[in-house]
């Protein structure tokens, strides 16, 4: 299991991570993504790779 974090300064709020893993990410009041739960390693790696601005980190 991996606990991911989102660099709020880099996040553009596209919501791709929320669509891919709605149990692990949410959009906050500023429209930026926030990690809210741990993810399985493989799924976490996919979400990290999918972020268009590289804002998701371990």
Buried (B, 14 or more C-beta within 10 A) or exposed (E): EBEBEBBEEEBEBBBBBBEBBEEBBBBEEEEBBBBBEEBEEEBBBBBBEBBEEEBBEE
